[in-house]
Amino acid sequence: MREIVVFSGSAHTGLAERICADLGVPLAPVEIHRFSNDCLQVQLQENCRQRDVYIVQPLVPPTQEHLMELLLMIDAARGASAEQITAVMPHYAYARSDKKDASRISIGGRLVADLLVTAGVDRVLTMALHAPQVHGFFSVPVDHLTAIGVLADHFRNHDLSNTVVVSPDLGNAKTATLFARLLGLPVAAGSKQRLADDRVVIDAIVGDVAGKRAIILDDEIATGGSIIELLDRLKDLGCTQAAVACTHGLFAGPAVDRLRSHPSITEVISTDTVPRPDGFPELQVTSIAGLFAEAIKRIHDGESVSSLFDGVDPTHAPPQPKLPF
């Protein structure tokens, strides 16, 4: 069988090392050089010929820099006669740019997918895409993982009496419902209107939250604006306190200060799809390295990746024998 070779860009080498530790393979070295004209050059320091190459690189700030690194590593692996090249992208930053919702606006999610395919990627392994249609932007296979099972495990040893799972918006309500079912809890959702990248208004909450504790579940937290707005609405309706959980904890701009200082928040938990932010010692981080390592093993061995999520999320689990009508 072909050997596995794992490389990492500079975005999140810690995660790549944890994935390699679970796989039992060394992290192969990469040399990234910047010329005087600010252009990048990448050289892979391990033989790739006729091997399965996995390149770990979440798209985190500086996002464009890390995207270019990833494209160059894919190109280098293709030029080195790799048998199969998989881009392991725990966080796909451009997933928010998934539709034309204004005149003359770009659809970055599709463009980045086209760039990856043109560079030579054969498969993409990612987690918690912001919008499911982004999956369809790719003309190569995409294995789409979910972290809700890992996040649910964190709360299983908590006292969950009189607790409700709350989604910040209706678009995430389906995922929040599945998460709530894993914990045997009811679910509620906010009705959100986004005014700007860092400004939102939640004008209503669907569901019973009065006198209850909340677990707020979101796929991504950037500036924390949605979370703070939701906490204010929950307080107005008599919700006593809230834990905050997300897959991608970017915590950009004022997010850390906002979340650390809010009196209603009891804990914040994220996964390690992106690097841990500075100045947030209270943040609890649960690793998804084992999940990615198992997915890589199954891809390499030609086994089902979706069966990892049997009983967790039917969106990611094996298809039904017959489509419902």
C-alpha positions in Angstrom: 0.0 0.0 0.0 1.1 3.6 -0.7 2.7 5.5 2.2 1.1 8.5 3.9 3.1 11.7 3.9 1.7 14.6 5.9 2.9 18.2 5.5 1.8 21.4 7.2 1.8 25.0 6.3 2.5 27.7 8.8 -1.2 28.2 9.8 -1.5 25.6 12.5 1.5 23.3 12.9 0.4 22.3 16.4 -2.7 20.6 15.0 -0.7 18.9 12.2 1.6 17.5 14.9 -1.3 16.1 16.9 -2.8 14.6 13.8 0.5 12.9 13.0 0.9 11.6 16.5 -2.5 9.9 16.2 -1.6 8.5 12.8 1.8 7.3 14.0 3.7 9.0 11.2 6.2 11.9 11.4 5.3 15.4 10.2 7.3 15.9 7.0 9.3 19.2 6.9 8.5 22.1 4.5 10.7 25.0 3.7 8.8 28.2 3.0 10.9 31.1 1.6 9.9 34.7 1.0 11.8 36.5 -1.7 12.7 40.2 -1.5 9.7 41.1 -3.7 7.4 39.4 -1.2 6.7 36.3 -3.3 6.6 33.0 -1.6 8.4 29.8 -2.6 7.6 26.4 -1.1 9.8 23.3 -1.1 8.6 20.0 0.3 11.4 18.2 2.1 10.1 14.7 1.8 9.7 12.3 -1.2 6.2 12.4 -2.5 6.5 10.1 -5.6 3.6 7.7 -5.7 2.6 8.5 -2.1 -0.6 9.8 -0.6 0.1 13.4 0.4 -2.0 15.2 3.1 -1.4 19.0 3.5 -2.8 20.4 6.8 -3.6 24.1 6.5 -6.7 25.8 8.0 -7.4 29.2 6.4 -6.9 31.5 9.4 -5.5 35.1 9.5 -3.4 36.1 7.6 -5.9 34.2 5.4 -4.6 35.1 2.0 -1.0 34.3 3.0 -2.0 30.8 4.2 -4.2 30.2 1.2 -1.2 31.0 -1.1 1.0 28.7 1.0 -1.5 25.9 0.5 -1.8 26.4 -3.2 2.0 26.3 -3.6 2.3 23.2 -1.5 -0.3 21.4 -3.6 1.5 22.5 -6.8 4.8 21.2 -5.4 3.3 17.9 -4.5 1.7 17.5 -7.9 5.1 18.3 -9.5 6.7 15.7 -7.3 4.5 13.0 -8.7 2.3 12.4 -5.7 -0.3 9.7 -6.2 -3.1 11.6 -4.4 -3.1 15.0 -2.8 -5.6 15.8 -0.1 -6.0 19.3 1.3 -6.8 19.0 5.0 -8.6 22.3 5.8 -10.1 22.2 9.2 -11.4 25.7 8.7 -12.5 26.8 5.2 -12.6 30.6 5.7 -14.3 31.5 2.5 -17.4 29.4 3.2 -19.2 32.6 4.3 -18.9 33.9 0.8 -21.4 31.3 -0.6 -24.0 33.3 -2.6 -24.8 36.4 -4.5 -26.7 38.4 -2.0 -25.8 41.9 -3.4 -25.1 43.4 -6.8 -21.7 42.7 -8.4 -20.5 40.8 -5.4 -17.9 38.0 -5.5 -18.5 34.4 -4.4 -15.2 33.7 -2.8 -16.2 30.2 -1.6 -16.5 28.9 -5.1 -13.4 30.8 -6.4 -11.2 29.3 -3.7 -12.5 25.8 -4.5 -11.6 26.4 -8.2 -8.1 27.6 -7.2 -7.5 24.4 -5.1 -8.6 22.1 -7.9 -6.6 24.0 -10.5 -3.5 23.8 -8.2 -3.9 20.0 -8.4 -5.8 18.8 -5.3 -7.5 15.5 -5.6 -9.6 15.6 -2.4 -10.6 18.0 0.4 -11.0 17.1 4.0 -12.7 19.9 6.0 -15.0 20.5 9.0 -18.2 22.4 9.7 -18.6 24.4 6.5 -20.6 27.6 7.2 -23.0 26.7 4.5 -23.7 23.2 3.1 -23.8 24.4 -0.5 -20.1 25.2 -0.3 -19.6 21.4 -0.5 -21.0 21.6 -4.1 -18.5 24.2 -5.2 -15.8 21.5 -5.5 -15.4 19.3 -8.6 -13.3 16.8 -6.5 -14.5 14.7 -3.5 -15.0 16.5 -0.2 -15.1 14.7 3.1 -17.0 17.0 5.4 -16.6 16.3 9.2 -18.6 17.6 12.1 -17.5 18.4 15.6 -20.9 18.3 17.3 -20.3 14.8 18.8 -17.0 16.0 20.3 -18.6 19.2 21.7 -21.5 17.1 23.1 -19.1 14.8 24.9 -17.8 17.9 26.8 -21.2 18.6 28.2 -22.2 15.0 29.1 -20.7 15.2 32.6 -22.4 18.6 33.3 -25.6 19.1 35.2 -28.0 19.6 32.3 -31.2 19.9 34.2 -33.3 22.9 33.1 -31.0 23.6 30.2 -31.8 24.5 26.6 -29.5 24.5 23.5 -29.8 27.9 21.6 -28.7 28.7 18.1 -27.8 32.3 17.3 -29.7 32.2 14.0 -32.2 30.1 12.2 -29.6 28.9 9.6 -27.7 27.0 12.3 -30.9 25.7 14.0 -30.7 22.3 12.3 -27.2 21.6 13.6 -28.3 22.9 17.1 -31.3 20.5 17.0 -29.0 17.6 16.3 -26.7 18.7 19.1 -29.6 19.0 21.5 -30.8 15.5 20.6 -27.4 14.1 21.5 -27.8 15.6 25.0 -31.5 15.1 25.3 -32.3 18.8 25.5 -34.8 21.2 24.0 -33.7 23.7 21.4 -34.3 27.4 20.6 -33.0 29.8 18.0 -32.6 33.5 17.4 -34.0 35.4 14.5 -30.9 37.3 13.3 -30.3 40.1 10.9 -26.7 41.0 9.9 -26.2 44.7 9.4 -22.4 44.5 8.9 -19.5 42.0 9.4 -19.4 42.9 13.1 -23.0 44.2 13.7 -26.1 42.0 14.1 -29.6 42.4 15.5 -31.5 39.5 17.0 -35.1 40.7 17.2 -36.8 37.5 18.5 -36.0 34.0 19.9 -38.0 31.0 18.9 -38.4 28.6 21.8 -38.8 28.5 25.5 -35.8 29.9 27.4 -37.4 31.6 30.4 -35.7 30.6 33.7 -33.4 28.2 31.9 -29.6 27.8 31.5 -28.4 27.9 27.9 -25.8 26.2 25.8 -25.2 28.5 22.8 -23.9 26.6 19.8 -22.4 28.2 16.8 -20.2 27.0 14.0 -17.8 29.9 14.1 -17.2 32.9 16.4 -15.3 35.8 14.9 -15.9 39.1 16.7 -18.5 37.6 19.0 -21.1 40.2 18.0 -23.8 37.6 17.5 -23.1 35.9 20.8 -23.3 39.1 22.8 -26.5 40.2 21.1 -28.0 36.8 21.7 -27.0 36.9 25.4 -28.7 40.2 25.8 -32.0 38.9 24.3 -31.8 35.7 26.4 -31.4 37.9 29.5 -34.5 39.9 28.5 -36.4 36.6 28.4 -35.3 35.4 31.8 -32.4 33.0 30.8 -30.1 32.9 33.8 -26.7 31.9 32.4 -25.1 30.4 29.3 -22.2 28.3 28.1 -20.8 29.1 24.7 -19.6 26.4 22.3 -18.3 26.6 18.8 -16.3 24.6 16.3 -14.1 27.4 14.9 -13.0 29.8 17.6 -11.4 32.6 15.6 -12.0 35.2 18.4 -11.0 38.2 16.2 -11.0 41.8 17.1 -12.9 42.5 20.4 -14.2 38.9 20.8 -11.9 37.9 23.6 -12.7 41.0 25.7 -16.4 40.7 25.0 -16.6 37.0 26.0 -14.3 37.3 29.1 -16.2 40.2 30.6 -19.8 39.2 30.0 -21.4 38.3 33.3 -23.8 35.7 31.8 -21.2 33.4 30.4 -20.2 30.4 32.5 -17.7 28.9 30.1 -16.5 29.0 26.5 -15.4 25.9 24.6 -14.0 25.6 21.1 -12.1 23.0 19.1 -8.6 23.3 17.8 -9.5 23.7 14.1 -7.7 27.1 14.5 -4.9 28.2 16.8 -5.8 29.2 20.3 -6.1 33.0 20.8 -3.8 34.9 23.0 -5.0 36.3 26.3 -7.9 33.9 26.8 -6.8 31.4 29.5 -10.4 30.6 30.4 -11.1 29.1 27.0 -11.5 25.4 27.0 -10.2 23.7 23.8 -11.1 20.2 22.9 -9.1 18.5 20.1 -10.5 17.2 16.8 -7.0 15.9 15.8 -8.1 12.3 16.5 -11.2 12.7 14.3 -9.1 14.0 11.4 -6.5 11.3 11.9 -9.2 8.6 11.7 -10.6 10.2 8.6 -7.2 10.2 7.0 -6.7 6.5 7.8 -10.1 5.7 6.3 -9.4 7.7 3.1 -6.0 6.0 2.8 -7.5 2.5 3.3 -10.6 3.1 1.1 -13.0 2.9 4.0 -16.1 4.9 4.8 -15.5 8.3 6.4 -19.2 9.1 6.9 -19.7 6.1 9.1 -17.7 8.0 11.7 -20.9 9.9 12.4 -23.4 7.1 12.8 -25.8 8.3 15.4 -24.2 11.7 15.5 -25.3 13.7 12.5 -27.3 12.1 9.6 -26.1 14.9 7.3 -22.6 13.4 7.5 -23.5 9.7 8.1 -24.2 7.0 5.4 -27.2 7.7 3.2 -30.5 6.0 3.7 -31.2 2.9 1.7 -34.1 4.7 0.1 -34.6 8.4 -0.4 -37.7 9.8 1.5 -40.5 11.1 -0.6 
